[in-house]
Amino acid sequence: MTLIAHLRSLCPRLVLPSVAAAALTLPRVAAGQAAPDPTPVVAAQRSALVADVPGVTRGFVTANGARLQYLDFGGRGEPVVLLAGLGNTAWIWSDFGPRLARAGFHAVALTRRAHGESAAPASGYVLDTLAADVIAFMDSLGFRRAHLVGHSLAGAELTRIAARYPDRVARLVYVDAAYDRAAQQRYDAAVPPPDFAPDITAADRASIAAYLAYQRRARLDLARFWGAVVERDYRASLTVDSLGEVRWRHPFARYGQLMEDAARHAPEYGQVRAPALALYATVSQAIAPADASAEQREQLARFEHENNQRWRAESMAQFRDGVRGGRIREIDGLHHLFLDRPDETQRAVVSFLRGPGKTSARPQR
């Protein structure tokens, strides 16, 4: 199994570049040069491909030994830490974060190691380290406690943080993120997710604009709400090599390591003591192209019925049974609910974070 097939089998709900064979391809080298390390250490670097956004502060912190990028959306209320899914960066929250700030929270978003503008050190691609990264990030900003909002794979991070650092967590919101990744392996082994993305060409990698245009064609789920936020998020993860080829900034092998660790065990919901809300998207991320054949549509229908729907139902039951007092809400939208259904998602998140109970997340200054 190729690395991209392995990643997709573990977690189809990713904003990774489609047809990642191109993204996985190492930069070309001239004759006589040594081939680059397939899993190099990558330094943190502010991307010149992402323009500043008014009202959003860009910054870096050294958290748990890694230089990590973050965004501060402002606000004077209780702190909310936003964590993106695998392959995404803090920029994916660059619309939703300001919404929370305007709603009366101090909203920040962290880009995990080996993502976007953050560094990719030689090690640390396990949930325990990612959890410690978030806690160190909170320490750097003076947050004694915070609300945590996580999307997709970040749900595994939320659960681990709540289990290991219960005193640091006020409330948890899983945005289509409360899934059992170990169970996902089992379902995907039986009925693999379909891949309808078109092949990428050299022309698609000749410029940032061409690459983004390709992704918009290939990612039919993202095309539904494609705009500045999605493009910022992609740009933060891209680079142009010395030969002019657009490529992913970080080695995908790191993503495989993260997914492998997340899929080792079922979620530790029994150790979650903080109030928790799980939002589930009802619209499938797997979308057939308009010109899909009857065979492809049959393949997609089988995947939905025998894999995706069953895995989702099993994951929902695990959350309901495992998280004491946990709440579940379904939203009629795609996986990136905060982009596809931002108003409804905002209402659900804000209402829950303002809910009754002694869960103050006031920052420590």
Long-range contacts (C-beta under 8 A, 24 or more apart in sequence): 3-252, 3-253, 3-256, 4-252, 5-192, 6-256, 6-259, 7-252, 7-255, 7-256, 7-259, 8-193, 8-195, 9-184, 9-185, 9-188, 9-189, 9-192, 9-193, 10-181, 10-184, 10-185, 10-188, 10-259, 10-260, 10-262, 10-263, 11-86, 11-152, 11-153, 11-181, 11-184, 11-259, 11-262, 12-188, 12-193, 12-285, 12-286, 12-308, 13-85, 13-152, 13-176, 13-179, 13-285, 13-335, 14-85, 14-86, 14-87, 14-152, 14-153, 15-85, 15-87, 15-88, 15-92, 15-219, 15-222, 15-230, 15-233, 15-336, 16-86, 16-87, 16-252, 16-255, 17-215, 17-234, 17-248, 18-197, 18-200, 18-214, 18-215, 18-218, 18-219, 19-197, 19-198, 19-199, 19-200, 19-218, 20-248, 20-252, 21-200, 22-200, 22-204, 22-205, 22-247, 23-247, 23-248, 23-252, 24-248, 24-252, 25-247, 27-241, 27-242, 27-243, 27-245, 27-247, 28-241, 28-243, 28-245, 38-251, 38-253, 39-251, 39-253, 39-254, 40-120, 40-251, 41-119, 41-120, 41-121, 41-122, 42-114, 42-119, 42-120, 42-249, 42-250, 42-251, 43-67, 43-119, 44-68, 44-69, 44-117, 44-118, 44-119, 45-117, 46-117, 47-116, 47-117, 47-235, 47-236, 47-238, 49-208, 49-235, 49-236, 49-238, 49-239, 50-91, 50-117, 50-232, 50-235, 50-236, 51-232, 53-94, 53-232, 55-98, 56-94, 56-97, 56-98, 60-117, 61-136, 61-137, 61-140, 61-141, 62-140, 63-133, 63-134, 63-136, 63-137, 63-139, 63-140, 64-124, 64-129, 64-132, 64-133, 64-135, 64-136, 65-121, 65-124, 66-113, 66-118, 66-119, 66-121, 66-124, 66-133, 67-118, 67-119, 68-110, 68-111, 68-112, 68-113, 68-118, 68-119, 68-133, 68-137, 69-110, 69-111, 69-116, 69-117, 69-118, 69-236, 70-108, 70-109, 70-110, 70-111, 70-137, 71-97, 71-108, 71-109, 72-107, 72-108, 73-97, 73-98, 73-100, 73-101, 73-107, 73-108, 73-109, 74-98, 74-101, 74-106, 74-107, 75-100, 75-101, 75-102, 75-103, 75-104, 75-105, 75-106, 75-107, 76-104, 76-106, 77-104, 77-105, 77-106, 78-105, 78-106, 78-146, 78-147, 78-170, 78-353, 78-360, 78-361, 78-362, 78-363, 79-105, 79-106, 79-107, 79-108, 79-138, 79-141, 79-143, 79-145, 79-146, 79-147, 79-361, 79-362, 79-363, 80-105, 80-106, 80-107, 80-108, 80-146, 80-147, 80-148, 80-149, 80-353, 80-361, 81-108, 81-109, 81-110, 81-134, 81-137, 81-138, 81-143, 81-146, 81-147, 81-148, 81-149, 82-107, 82-108, 82-109, 82-110, 82-149, 82-150, 83-109, 83-110, 83-112, 83-134, 83-148, 83-149, 83-150, 83-151, 83-154, 83-157, 83-158, 84-109, 84-111, 84-112, 84-115, 84-151, 84-152, 84-154, 84-233, 85-151, 85-152, 85-153, 85-154, 85-177, 86-152, 86-153, 86-255, 86-258, 86-259, 87-115, 87-237, 87-255, 88-115, 88-151, 88-152, 88-233, 89-115, 89-116, 89-117, 89-118, 89-233, 89-236, 89-237, 90-116, 90-236, 91-116, 91-229, 91-232, 91-233, 91-235, 91-236, 92-151, 92-229, 92-230, 92-233, 92-336, 92-339, 93-338, 94-228, 94-229, 94-232, 94-233, 95-229, 95-338, 95-339, 95-342, 96-338, 96-339, 96-342, 96-345, 96-346, 99-342, 99-346, 100-346, 100-349, 100-350, 103-346, 103-350, 105-147, 105-350, 105-353, 106-363, 108-141, 110-134, 110-137, 111-236, 112-157, 113-254, 114-250, 114-251, 114-254, 114-255, 114-258, 115-237, 115-250, 116-233, 116-236, 116-237, 116-249, 117-236, 120-250, 120-251, 120-254, 125-254, 125-257, 125-258, 125-261, 126-257, 126-258, 126-261, 127-156, 127-157, 127-160, 127-261, 127-262, 128-160, 128-164, 130-157, 130-160, 130-258, 131-157, 131-160, 131-161, 131-164, 131-165, 134-161, 135-161, 135-165, 135-168, 138-168, 141-363, 142-363, 142-364, 142-365, 143-361, 143-363, 143-364, 144-168, 144-362, 144-363, 144-364, 145-169, 145-170, 145-360, 145-361, 145-362, 146-170, 146-361, 146-363, 147-171, 147-172, 147-173, 147-353, 147-359, 147-361, 148-172, 148-173, 149-173, 149-175, 149-349, 150-174, 150-175, 150-177, 151-175, 151-176, 151-177, 151-336, 151-338, 152-176, 152-177, 152-335, 153-177, 153-181, 153-258, 153-259, 153-262, 155-179, 155-267, 156-181, 156-262, 156-267, 159-267, 159-268, 159-269, 159-271, 159-272, 160-268, 162-271, 162-272, 162-273, 162-274, 162-276, 163-268, 163-271, 163-272, 166-271, 166-273, 166-274, 169-274, 170-274, 170-359, 170-360, 170-361, 171-274, 171-275, 171-276, 171-277, 171-352, 171-353, 171-355, 171-359, 171-361, 172-272, 172-274, 172-275, 172-276, 172-277, 173-276, 173-277, 173-279, 173-349, 173-352, 173-353, 174-276, 174-277, 174-278, 174-279, 174-319, 175-279, 175-337, 175-338, 175-345, 175-349, 176-279, 176-280, 176-281, 176-335, 176-336, 176-337, 177-278, 178-267, 178-278, 178-280, 178-315, 178-316, 178-318, 178-319, 179-311, 179-312, 179-315, 180-266, 180-267, 180-311, 180-314, 180-315, 180-318, 181-259, 181-262, 181-263, 182-263, 182-264, 182-265, 182-266, 183-266, 183-311, 183-314, 183-315, 184-263, 184-311, 185-263, 187-306, 187-307, 187-308, 187-310, 187-311, 188-307, 190-306, 190-307, 191-302, 191-303, 191-306, 191-307, 192-303, 193-286, 193-303, 193-307, 193-308, 194-286, 194-288, 194-296, 194-299, 194-300, 194-303, 196-220, 196-287, 196-288, 196-289, 196-292, 196-296, 196-300, 205-245, 205-246, 205-247, 206-244, 206-245, 206-246, 207-246, 208-235, 208-238, 208-240, 208-246, 210-246, 211-238, 211-246, 220-287, 220-289, 221-285, 221-287, 221-334, 221-335, 221-336, 222-336, 224-334, 224-340, 225-334, 225-336, 225-339, 225-340, 229-339, 230-339, 266-318, 267-318, 267-319, 267-322, 269-318, 269-319, 269-321, 269-322, 269-323, 269-326, 270-322, 272-322, 272-323, 272-324, 272-326, 273-324, 274-359, 275-325, 275-326, 275-327, 275-352, 275-355, 275-357, 275-359, 276-319, 276-323, 276-325, 276-326, 276-327, 277-326, 277-327, 277-328, 277-329, 277-348, 277-349, 277-352, 278-316, 278-319, 278-323, 278-326, 278-327, 278-328, 278-329, 279-329, 279-330, 279-331, 279-337, 279-345, 279-348, 279-349, 280-312, 280-316, 280-328, 280-329, 280-330, 280-331, 281-330, 281-331, 281-333, 281-334, 281-335, 281-337, 281-340, 282-330, 282-331, 282-332, 282-333, 283-332, 283-333, 283-334, 283-340, 284-308, 285-334, 285-335, 327-352
